[in-house]
Amino acid sequence: MNDKRKHERVPFTTDIKISHPTIGEKIVKTKDVSDSGVFILVEPTEMPPIGEVVEGQVQGGEGEMPVLKMRIVRVVGDGLGLQFVDV
């Protein structure tokens, strides 16, 4: 099976706050990150559907981290793939 990804995924675990009007705010864990997105560990049924844009902010860093817009592009049993949206 070929991996057709343009950007290498790097294992990276941290807390990230995800927000969307339908779910409010949730703190979840990341599994990995790449130049184009992030995979979060969350029950997919607790999140908006594929195609929706959520906001995400890494938690626990020094100072306030930027809020990024991310589109839900993939649903897997243990979470969601989010693609960074160009602003």
Protein Blocks (a to p, Z undefined) as FASTA:
>chain_A
ZZfbfbdcdddddddddddfklopaddddfbdcfkbccddddfklpccehiacddddehi
acjddddddddfbdcfklccdddddZZ
